[in-house]
Amino acid sequence: MPAAISVLFGASLTVATCWALGAILFRRLSLPFSRIEWHCLAFVVGSGCLSAIDFALAATHLVHKGVILALGIAAVGYALFSGAYRSSGTEFPPLARAWKLLFLAVFIIFTALYLLNAMAPEMSPDGMAYHLGEVAKYYRAHGFVRITTNIYSNLSQGIELLFLNAFVYGRHSAAALVHFSYLISLALLILCYGRRIGHPMVGAAAALFVYCSPIVGQDGTVAYNDVALATILFALFYLLQVWDEERSAKLLVPIGILVGFSFAAKYTAFLAVPYALGFIAWKLWRAQQPVLRPVLVLSLLALLFIAPWLLKNWMWVDNPVSPFANRLFPNPYVHISFEEGYLKAERSYGLASYWQIPWQLTVRGDLLAGFFGPMFLLAPLALLALRFRAGRQLLLASAIFSLPYAANVGTRFLIPAAPFLSLALGLAFANLEWLLLTLIVAHGFFSWPWIADKYCGSAAWRLNGIPFAAALRLEPEEKFLSSRSYPYNEARVIEQSVPKGEQVFAFSQVAEAYTSRDVLVSYQAASNERLMDALLVALIKDYAPTRTITFRFPPRELRKIRVTQTAQAKDVQWGVFELRVLNSNAELPRAPEWRLTAHPNPWDVQLAFDNSPVTRWRSWQIAGPGMFIAVDFGGARKVDAVAIESADEGFQTKVKLEGMDQQGQWTTLSEQPEESVHPPHVNLRGAAASELKAHGIQYVLVGHDDIRSDDFAVYGAFWRMKLVGASAGSRLYHIE
């Protein structure tokens, strides 16, 4: 099958199956919607149903071409046979002819731009890395695989499962087209909502405000999930408003599906649960109607779509909402320090001041990875819509679904709120037709890629043109990607240089969607961070084990010893390379009956007793009082000293030594250790390489921008590594 046809077939099969499942459900429930409402809402609700079916297929490893095709044919065939494609609602008054022509003209022009970009080979940063990287792994395994070395495998992946459905036939670009289908549905639903509330011009204007926005167009044409989430949340809002008008219990079914699917699509949409439940409970309570049954039905339906993701994570990584809430759900797979550092970084993006955000969001876009367009500088005027009931509902939804933005200030994380804000802004000017027309034309003009290039930041994430030849595969995919994407070339170097079954350790994110090799990225899991720590010990002087503190005391018979942290550090973790128990200046041999414990991070305590100069037990959170490492000897042992080897960062920490006697009584043995500083006397670079090799890793990818990247080239002999591949942005080494 020609490549372009495969792309279109994979995406079309997925979209058609989504629509068919939703249409069948709507027909069974006899829901009254106008024609466009029917098809768009059926697609969105049906996509939630297909995502849940795909979860079941992935869990049972039944993701095969034949199964996907049979499911699609069965769903579409039944929908056509049963007449589910026919809407049963009344049509709303149409747009005025001039408005209709304007809407179609702008919509068609931008749709052509978006379609060709969506069909072009996928080269978005996160799409190549994990949105499709995980999908590719599931495709090769025909379903889920337990992955503990990549945090992104633990996020809810409701949209990615739809990508998987399309990937089976059309690979990467088919997944992007599925996402684009949500963008089209979103614009049409906004248009329909304007007509439903009696303001068709407002609906048309708001639809184009969203549809033409540079960040929406960029995000919606790649394998991301932000536009899909915006569509799901807007469809949920839409159905809630219809329910409020009609109070039909049947509407609770699609509403419940979308509530659950929102969370399945992305964690940040958890607010859909209290929003929908609160909306229905409040409306029923005010009308003095029964509340409990509708809320219970809605909750149970939502739980059907939420629970599988929570259970999957609970079973595989001990944390239902991994990679977050690790203090609440301690586990060996994600460090607390990673979670805290990640959230801190996502709240800043390198901004000098939060006052930069409005200009970044609307015009520049270079620091926050995208921009909505200058027209959105008028966003505060949306408050004028408070004079309308519909405006108040829209502004409330906008405020609620904007709340997650506080945790990540990247522009695309405001996309879910954009439809509500755009409609409210349109309502604010509902009586000024000339102004709405002017805003549409101006917004479309300033959002066109070649015009946007004139004012946005050079690093702003945006569409850069019309890749006609690449979209139709007249230009080969390999040629297109290799000439434009460093990450793609990096992935191809891995694919060509690393034997099947071998693992690669990488300092930075890799385009895993384009390689079948298992790549461990330094920060994407606790186990990866431990390996990275071993490399940093060799690379950074202050990380090396150069400091020893020794507690000395009169000889005693002890059953247990415990080293306890007593001070609160400012900004360092507590780390111990080796803990040695001594008697008469001789180290007690470590015996099998010893029982080692630590708090926090009990899973790594063995690293403080492995005699490796590059591995250490770490608290993986800021050092504080109450942290400890303890040794139970399994019987009484004569002890007169304990030595602890650490790095320079240990100067911020303060510890004491405690011991348990044969009667089970704990006493403080010493709080004033002797300190000494000494340089390491071993080849730390070689030791770090050996540590990676001991964990089954024989290849290391180092980007030119990674920390101390030149060290591997200059001191290759000490690292015992050989250069086996290189691209414009990185080098691949083999550990000999």
DRENTOR-399568 format. One line per 10 residues: number of its first residue (from 1); for each residue x, y, z of C-alpha. Coordinates in steps of 0.001 Angstrom, whole numbers, plus 500000, padded with zeros to 6 digits. Example, Ala and Ser with C-alpha at 12.3 -4.5 7.8 and 13.67 -1.06 7.14 Angstrom:
BEGIN
1	512300,495500,507800 ~ 513670,498940,507140 $
This chain:
BEGIN
1	500000,500000,500000 ~ 501498,503403,499018 ~ 502689,505346,502064 ~ 500250,508263,501744 ~ 497320,505871,501299 ~ 498426,503895,504363 ~ 498482,507077,506413 ~ 494996,508075,505306 ~ 493638,504550,505758 ~ 494998,504175,509313 $
11	493592,507528,510390 ~ 490279,507118,508555 ~ 489682,503661,510015 ~ 490232,504988,513530 ~ 488090,508096,513079 ~ 485312,506140,511403 ~ 485303,503554,514185 ~ 485081,506308,516799 ~ 482201,507953,514982 ~ 480379,504659,514479 $
21	480581,503666,518144 ~ 479295,507085,519204 ~ 476536,507135,516581 ~ 475330,503680,517625 ~ 475208,504813,521260 ~ 473344,508013,520346 ~ 470826,506049,518280 ~ 470242,503595,521128 ~ 469659,506488,523516 ~ 467538,508424,520986 $
31	469430,511623,521646 ~ 468102,514656,519744 ~ 470921,516603,518109 ~ 471173,518554,514902 ~ 473146,517001,512060 ~ 476585,518535,512705 ~ 476171,518219,516483 ~ 475268,514566,516053 ~ 478336,513648,514022 ~ 480862,515683,516014 $
41	479589,514624,519439 ~ 479263,511037,518238 ~ 482922,511093,517181 ~ 484136,512493,520507 ~ 482020,510200,522694 ~ 482779,507239,520437 ~ 486505,507943,520701 ~ 486196,507463,524446 ~ 484483,504126,523822 ~ 487129,503015,521315 $
51	489908,504065,523681 ~ 488408,501842,526380 ~ 488127,498951,523905 ~ 491732,499510,522857 ~ 492745,499356,526522 ~ 491160,495913,526762 ~ 492874,494818,523545 ~ 496246,496118,524724 ~ 495841,494473,528137 ~ 495178,491115,526456 $
61	497811,491611,523715 ~ 495266,491487,520912 ~ 496460,494597,519068 ~ 496786,493093,515601 ~ 495915,494463,512189 ~ 493169,491923,511707 ~ 491529,492666,515040 ~ 491635,496439,514476 ~ 490230,496074,510967 ~ 487475,493692,512044 $
71	486462,496019,514875 ~ 486273,498977,512501 ~ 484321,497154,509834 ~ 481880,495766,512405 ~ 481274,499160,514048 ~ 480921,501151,510821 ~ 478866,498433,509148 ~ 476411,498219,511996 ~ 476143,502020,512225 ~ 475253,502250,508534 $
81	472933,499239,508614 ~ 471015,500529,511647 ~ 470733,504063,510315 ~ 472789,505465,513184 ~ 474257,508043,510835 ~ 470951,509922,510706 ~ 470463,512648,513299 ~ 467077,513029,514955 ~ 467202,516611,516209 ~ 465962,519838,514701 $
91	468319,522105,512805 ~ 469228,525524,514152 ~ 468908,528674,512052 ~ 471795,528797,509570 ~ 474483,531425,509400 ~ 473823,534449,507265 ~ 475168,533917,503748 ~ 478050,536387,504109 ~ 479104,534842,507393 ~ 478834,531352,505971 $
101	481066,532255,503036 ~ 483623,533906,505303 ~ 483655,530964,507700 ~ 484053,528423,504904 ~ 486773,530428,503184 ~ 488933,530769,506295 ~ 488148,527255,507490 ~ 489038,525633,504162 ~ 492280,527588,503757 ~ 493530,526657,507223 $
111	492269,523082,506879 ~ 494412,522630,503756 ~ 497411,524010,505650 ~ 496753,521754,508639 ~ 495973,518617,506651 ~ 499244,518735,504745 ~ 501201,519351,507934 ~ 499422,516511,509731 ~ 500130,514130,506855 ~ 503805,515106,506727 $
121	506248,512828,508568 ~ 505921,513249,512340 ~ 508779,515274,513819 ~ 507304,516977,516894 ~ 509564,516784,519981 ~ 507269,514932,522361 ~ 505452,513109,519579 ~ 508694,511472,518453 ~ 509869,510921,522003 ~ 507045,509486,524099 $
131	503541,510052,522676 ~ 504448,507737,519802 ~ 507518,506222,521424 ~ 505289,504292,523820 ~ 502789,503565,521046 ~ 505577,501975,518975 ~ 506509,499736,521900 ~ 502911,498606,522333 ~ 502651,497995,518587 ~ 505704,495723,518589 $
141	504408,493835,521647 ~ 500771,493809,520411 ~ 499734,495432,523674 ~ 500891,496848,526966 ~ 504301,496010,528346 ~ 505422,496750,531868 ~ 507838,499662,531595 ~ 509474,500942,534770 ~ 512228,502933,533075 ~ 510075,505667,531536 $
151	507693,507857,533520 ~ 505677,508641,530406 ~ 504547,505022,530238 ~ 502648,505579,533476 ~ 500621,508601,532402 ~ 497044,508001,531341 ~ 497220,507330,527595 ~ 493644,507372,526377 ~ 494498,509392,523258 ~ 497690,507421,522645 $
161	495611,504239,522440 ~ 493710,505819,519559 ~ 497079,506651,518030 ~ 497946,502967,518433 ~ 494784,502052,516564 ~ 495877,504238,513629 ~ 499590,503380,513957 ~ 498889,499745,513140 ~ 498198,500708,509516 ~ 499490,504234,508955 $
171	502256,504630,511525 ~ 503312,508038,512801 ~ 501444,510404,510485 ~ 498197,508479,510856 ~ 498337,509206,514573 ~ 498804,512921,513862 ~ 495785,512855,511551 ~ 493676,511333,514317 ~ 494632,514266,516505 ~ 493790,516655,513664 $
181	490309,515131,513452 ~ 489710,516386,516985 ~ 490673,519897,515892 ~ 488109,519839,513094 ~ 485448,518540,515486 ~ 486307,521226,518024 ~ 485834,524053,515512 ~ 482506,522641,514324 ~ 481247,522104,517879 ~ 482065,525701,518784 $
191	480171,526824,515687 ~ 477207,524640,516684 ~ 477200,525931,520233 ~ 476965,529508,519033 ~ 473943,528555,516954 ~ 472399,526636,519876 ~ 472529,529667,522189 ~ 471124,531958,519506 ~ 474388,533662,518496 ~ 475541,531967,515269 $
201	477947,534791,514415 ~ 479578,534413,517812 ~ 479942,530685,517212 ~ 481541,531249,513819 ~ 483939,533871,515163 ~ 484936,531817,518230 ~ 485459,528694,516123 ~ 487903,530562,513902 ~ 489595,532256,516872 ~ 490519,528785,518114 $
211	491009,527082,514754 ~ 493407,529674,513333 ~ 495449,530107,516518 ~ 499112,529213,515795 ~ 499599,527056,518886 ~ 496337,525207,518286 ~ 497210,524606,514641 ~ 500679,523369,515524 ~ 499594,521145,518406 ~ 496541,519818,516585 $
221	498529,518574,513591 ~ 501064,516462,515474 ~ 500808,513443,517741 ~ 500153,515403,520943 ~ 496970,515290,523023 ~ 496201,518878,524072 ~ 493740,519664,521279 ~ 492064,516292,521769 ~ 491649,517086,525452 ~ 490214,520526,524614 $
231	487672,518859,522329 ~ 486681,516309,524965 ~ 486225,518977,527635 ~ 484239,521224,525313 ~ 482021,518304,524278 ~ 481480,517582,527981 ~ 480523,521210,528587 ~ 478230,521079,525549 ~ 476394,517973,526789 ~ 476035,519415,530281 $
241	474405,522525,528848 ~ 472023,520392,526777 ~ 471222,518291,529854 ~ 470483,521477,531780 ~ 467947,522439,529113 ~ 466273,519045,528759 ~ 467052,517186,532021 ~ 467097,513908,530121 ~ 468592,511072,532156 ~ 469814,509498,528918 $
251	472347,512295,528520 ~ 474099,511136,531671 ~ 475546,508220,529692 ~ 477638,510240,527188 ~ 478396,512779,529931 ~ 479765,510024,532181 ~ 481826,508617,529320 ~ 483407,512004,528632 ~ 484105,512660,532305 ~ 486052,509405,532525 $
261	487654,509816,529125 ~ 488908,513281,530102 ~ 491033,511765,532855 ~ 492055,508887,530589 ~ 493262,511435,528039 ~ 495371,513461,530479 ~ 495835,513722,534226 ~ 495338,517483,534143 ~ 491699,516924,533168 ~ 490861,515421,536564 $
271	488923,518644,537192 ~ 486290,517353,534771 ~ 485132,514998,537528 ~ 484225,517619,540189 ~ 483063,520036,537469 ~ 480506,517650,535975 ~ 479389,516155,539279 ~ 479125,519599,540859 ~ 477220,521008,537885 ~ 474602,518276,537923 $
281	474283,518150,541710 ~ 473891,521935,541932 ~ 471291,522136,539176 ~ 469237,519276,540622 ~ 469469,520617,544165 ~ 468286,524059,543063 ~ 465379,522476,541207 ~ 464579,520367,544292 ~ 464989,517168,542294 ~ 466683,513909,543428 $
291	470455,514289,543385 ~ 471940,511015,544605 ~ 470949,508661,541775 ~ 472128,510854,538840 ~ 475397,511666,540598 ~ 475968,508001,541428 ~ 475257,506899,537851 ~ 477616,509553,536500 ~ 480334,508599,538974 ~ 480153,504902,538151 $
301	480284,505552,534410 ~ 483289,507842,534804 ~ 485009,505292,537030 ~ 484769,502654,534301 ~ 487084,504780,532173 ~ 489331,506048,534979 ~ 489885,502909,537066 ~ 491805,500858,534447 ~ 494581,503453,534325 ~ 494792,503703,538111 $
311	494857,499923,538500 ~ 497511,499507,535800 ~ 499832,501900,537592 ~ 499041,500469,541033 ~ 499914,496969,539856 ~ 503023,497871,537892 ~ 504625,500840,539658 ~ 502950,500938,543113 ~ 501454,504374,542499 ~ 498040,504841,540831 $
321	498868,508381,539686 ~ 502527,507853,538817 ~ 504733,509784,538215 ~ 503118,512189,540706 ~ 502163,511989,544413 ~ 505252,509938,545232 ~ 505278,511146,548837 ~ 501781,509742,549222 ~ 502654,506531,547353 ~ 506369,505805,548015 $
331	507841,503524,545379 ~ 511210,502544,543858 ~ 510346,503755,540346 ~ 510105,507557,540607 ~ 512128,509711,542965 ~ 510481,512469,544987 ~ 513298,514801,543946 ~ 512467,514230,540284 ~ 508803,515051,540826 ~ 509611,518215,542759 $
341	512255,519348,540277 ~ 510029,518599,537304 ~ 507105,520576,538696 ~ 509370,523471,539598 ~ 510826,523602,536084 ~ 507374,523424,534474 ~ 506272,526432,536505 ~ 509106,528648,535305 ~ 510256,527825,531724 ~ 513167,530177,532296 $
351	510931,533238,532685 ~ 512536,536245,534325 ~ 509110,537341,535564 ~ 505555,536059,535337 ~ 504676,539443,533848 ~ 506215,538101,530638 ~ 503484,535485,530310 ~ 500733,537523,528570 ~ 503097,538733,525838 ~ 504623,535279,525489 $
361	501205,533621,525240 ~ 499928,535939,522552 ~ 502839,537299,520524 ~ 506359,536022,521169 ~ 505984,532364,522151 ~ 509710,531634,522238 ~ 509983,530955,525990 ~ 506647,529190,526462 ~ 506792,527054,523303 ~ 504051,528658,521246 $
371	501557,531525,521082 ~ 497838,532038,520499 ~ 498113,535141,518316 ~ 497888,538902,519029 ~ 494087,538872,518923 ~ 494093,537125,522294 ~ 495519,540273,523874 ~ 491820,541210,523977 ~ 491086,538224,526251 ~ 490330,540361,529361 $
381	487394,541881,527453 ~ 485735,538460,527614 ~ 484565,539517,531077 ~ 481965,541631,529273 ~ 480215,538334,528504 ~ 479195,538114,532157 ~ 476042,539953,531169 ~ 474856,536777,529424 ~ 473926,533544,531187 ~ 475847,531604,528547 $
391	478800,533918,529074 ~ 478870,533174,532785 ~ 478838,529435,532102 ~ 481661,529789,529575 ~ 483831,531933,531834 ~ 483321,529513,534716 ~ 484426,526579,532559 ~ 487372,528599,531249 ~ 488482,529425,534786 ~ 488177,525824,535981 $
401	490021,524249,533078 ~ 492727,526927,533276 ~ 493670,525902,536812 ~ 496214,523219,535776 ~ 498125,525952,533962 ~ 499595,526972,537314 ~ 501528,523686,537304 ~ 502869,524078,533754 ~ 503039,527496,532096 ~ 503734,526222,528595 $
411	501336,527826,526113 ~ 499730,524577,524993 ~ 498476,523854,528498 ~ 495949,526659,528048 ~ 494488,525092,524893 ~ 491728,523292,526876 ~ 490464,526666,528129 ~ 490688,528404,524731 ~ 487264,527344,523331 ~ 485420,528720,526357 $
421	487409,531945,526380 ~ 486934,532437,522627 ~ 483175,532028,522876 ~ 483046,534406,525828 ~ 485108,536927,523866 ~ 482744,536568,520941 ~ 479743,537089,523208 ~ 481347,540240,524565 ~ 481079,541706,521040 ~ 477849,539939,520085 $
431	476182,543182,519053 ~ 479144,544458,517053 ~ 479070,542399,513868 ~ 481615,544605,512133 ~ 484073,544131,514985 ~ 483718,540341,514945 ~ 484336,540358,511192 ~ 487396,542549,511639 ~ 488777,540303,514379 ~ 488324,537167,512268 $
441	490145,538641,509285 ~ 492911,540130,511423 ~ 493358,536963,513467 ~ 493526,534781,510362 ~ 496020,537140,508738 ~ 498335,537356,511740 ~ 498091,533604,512370 ~ 499190,532571,508889 ~ 502683,531029,509226 ~ 504550,533451,506967 $
451	503017,536462,508702 ~ 503493,535059,512210 ~ 507187,534601,511416 ~ 507510,538382,511217 ~ 506656,539026,514869 ~ 506970,535882,516972 ~ 510180,534701,518591 ~ 512473,532629,516398 ~ 512216,529692,518804 ~ 508411,529793,519028 $
461	506811,526429,518267 ~ 504696,526935,515145 ~ 503970,525675,511654 ~ 506674,526696,509205 ~ 505114,526118,505821 ~ 503199,523725,503586 ~ 505078,520414,503165 ~ 503096,519339,500093 ~ 505627,516868,498660 ~ 506380,515291,502027 $
471	502692,514953,502929 ~ 501951,513022,499731 ~ 505241,511129,500112 ~ 506511,512528,496815 ~ 509529,513384,498942 ~ 510568,510200,500798 ~ 509949,510255,504534 ~ 513575,509370,505290 ~ 514851,512303,503233 ~ 512382,514762,504735 $
481	513140,513815,508333 ~ 516895,513426,508001 ~ 517208,516912,506522 ~ 515151,518577,509267 ~ 515327,516601,512490 ~ 518410,516012,514629 ~ 516466,513674,516952 ~ 515409,511536,513997 ~ 518997,511161,512798 ~ 520039,510334,516332 $
491	517425,507573,516499 ~ 518569,506172,513159 ~ 522166,506041,514372 ~ 520952,503995,517342 ~ 518910,501707,515097 ~ 521847,501090,512765 ~ 524646,500791,515335 ~ 523054,498974,518260 ~ 522226,495259,517936 ~ 518685,494120,518585 $
501	517969,493462,522232 ~ 520654,495831,523510 ~ 519870,498839,525691 ~ 521095,502404,525230 ~ 521600,504889,528033 ~ 520932,508480,526924 ~ 521542,511720,528773 ~ 518619,513491,527064 ~ 515288,512694,525416 ~ 515467,510557,522279 $
511	513076,510129,519325 ~ 512090,506658,520502 ~ 509257,506453,517987 ~ 511890,505913,515281 ~ 513949,503180,516911 ~ 513091,499721,518163 ~ 515966,499722,520656 ~ 515269,500178,524356 ~ 516495,503623,525389 ~ 516904,504605,529042 $
521	516823,508380,529399 ~ 518744,509704,532404 ~ 515865,511450,534189 ~ 512857,509353,533187 ~ 512942,506829,536032 ~ 514561,506249,539403 ~ 516731,503436,538018 ~ 517931,505722,535214 ~ 518751,508478,537677 ~ 520890,506076,539691 $
531	522915,505224,536599 ~ 523202,508895,535711 ~ 524413,509578,539234 ~ 527221,507066,538716 ~ 528279,508910,535557 ~ 528119,512285,537302 ~ 530333,510993,540100 ~ 533004,510482,537436 ~ 532270,513754,535639 ~ 531874,516231,538506 $
541	534524,516639,541170 ~ 532084,517604,543924 ~ 530152,514375,543360 ~ 533148,512110,543988 ~ 533529,510202,547305 ~ 536205,512435,548834 ~ 534882,512902,552379 ~ 534925,510372,555209 ~ 533412,510873,558636 ~ 534260,508350,561344 $
551	532408,507815,564608 ~ 534646,506334,567324 ~ 533496,505061,570719 ~ 534508,502494,573354 ~ 534068,498900,572114 ~ 530540,497554,572588 ~ 528513,494476,571784 ~ 525756,495754,569502 ~ 522868,494101,567670 ~ 522082,497107,565467 $
561	523603,500417,564490 ~ 521807,503408,562981 ~ 523157,506570,561385 ~ 520529,509299,561705 ~ 520267,512675,560025 ~ 519719,515473,562562 ~ 519877,518668,560477 ~ 517753,520205,557770 ~ 519834,520814,554665 ~ 519190,523816,552465 $
571	519385,522307,549003 ~ 521228,518966,549023 ~ 520287,515343,549407 ~ 521882,512983,551863 ~ 524174,510514,550151 ~ 526315,507642,551447 ~ 528786,505862,549150 ~ 529865,503338,551750 ~ 529003,502666,555357 ~ 531696,500580,557056 $
581	531433,499000,560495 ~ 534794,498649,562276 ~ 536354,496882,565230 ~ 539984,497473,566173 ~ 540511,499370,562879 ~ 539352,496342,560869 ~ 536122,496352,558884 ~ 533565,493772,559890 ~ 532921,491474,556921 ~ 529462,492037,555536 $
591	527483,488885,556159 ~ 524341,487426,554533 ~ 522441,487643,557818 ~ 522820,491434,557949 ~ 519560,493265,557399 ~ 519903,496730,555859 ~ 517223,499400,556068 ~ 516970,503081,555242 ~ 514475,505898,555397 ~ 513616,507292,552957 $
601	514411,505226,549849 ~ 514837,501791,551439 ~ 515141,500208,547980 ~ 518672,501510,547344 ~ 520253,500895,550729 ~ 522458,498113,549318 ~ 524329,500778,547313 ~ 525923,501944,550573 ~ 527371,498463,551083 ~ 528542,497416,547596 $
611	532159,498688,547636 ~ 531635,500612,544404 ~ 533251,504074,544284 ~ 530541,505444,541958 ~ 527306,504196,543509 ~ 525663,505555,546636 ~ 522495,505400,548604 ~ 520724,508746,548348 ~ 517666,510128,550062 ~ 516464,511535,546700 $
621	514888,514417,548564 ~ 516353,517287,550572 ~ 518148,515944,553639 ~ 516175,516404,556833 ~ 515915,515198,560441 ~ 514772,511613,560930 ~ 516388,510123,557838 ~ 518517,507090,558653 ~ 520474,504088,557469 ~ 520437,501095,559819 $
631	522173,497727,559995 ~ 520794,494732,561897 ~ 523695,492310,562385 ~ 521416,489366,563134 ~ 523181,488972,566457 ~ 525620,490735,568759 ~ 528819,492098,567188 ~ 531725,493878,568828 ~ 531989,497358,567310 ~ 534103,500430,568112 $
641	533765,502639,564999 ~ 531604,503381,561979 ~ 532968,505152,558881 ~ 530807,506874,556267 ~ 532131,507843,552841 ~ 530349,510684,551071 ~ 530806,513615,548694 ~ 531415,517298,549408 ~ 527678,517942,549485 ~ 527706,516118,552810 $
651	528979,519273,554508 ~ 525401,520515,554652 ~ 524286,517431,556540 ~ 524761,516483,560188 ~ 524408,512954,561494 ~ 524666,511014,564725 ~ 525362,507350,565425 ~ 523050,505219,567528 ~ 523371,501598,568655 ~ 521123,498901,570050 $
661	522570,496684,572780 ~ 521706,493062,573474 ~ 518775,494132,575675 ~ 517176,496035,572790 ~ 517939,499520,574128 ~ 518939,502290,571726 ~ 521617,504744,572854 ~ 523528,507523,571149 ~ 527085,506321,570549 ~ 528532,509511,569071 $
671	527478,512886,567665 ~ 530961,514254,566956 ~ 532609,512297,564124 ~ 536128,512789,562847 ~ 536276,514171,559310 ~ 538886,513652,556608 ~ 539140,514577,552948 ~ 540990,512515,550368 ~ 541016,512304,546572 ~ 539647,509136,544944 $
681	542391,506618,544106 ~ 540564,504725,541370 ~ 539518,505355,537793 ~ 536009,506677,538412 ~ 535260,506894,534693 ~ 535992,503221,534186 ~ 534074,502307,537327 ~ 531016,504221,536079 ~ 531188,502454,532713 ~ 531441,499110,534500 $
691	528381,499986,536566 ~ 526344,500612,533424 ~ 527602,497397,531887 ~ 526655,495481,535033 ~ 523098,496689,534486 ~ 523034,495355,530934 ~ 523861,498638,529188 ~ 526628,498606,526607 ~ 525814,501766,524682 ~ 525771,505397,525803 $
701	524346,508290,523777 ~ 525830,511694,524602 ~ 524423,514859,523054 ~ 526703,517754,522233 ~ 524720,519930,524664 ~ 524770,517401,527495 ~ 526798,518013,530623 ~ 530541,517514,530107 ~ 529852,515862,526761 ~ 533424,516410,525515 $
711	534790,514391,528432 ~ 533803,511159,526691 ~ 535724,512100,523561 ~ 538805,513416,525376 ~ 539060,510628,527966 ~ 537636,507758,525937 ~ 540375,505386,527119 ~ 539536,506044,530768 ~ 535849,505526,530068 ~ 536697,502314,528211 $
721	534282,503430,525526 ~ 534596,503431,521762 ~ 532802,505785,519388 ~ 530551,503696,517124 ~ 528196,506294,515652 ~ 527547,510000,515420 ~ 524969,512467,514170 ~ 524936,516243,513971 ~ 523762,516481,517577 ~ 525244,513519,519441 $
731	527748,510684,519680 ~ 527086,507012,520393 ~ 529642,505066,522430 ~ 530087,501351,523040 ~ 531356,500221,526440 ~ 534206,497788,525796 $
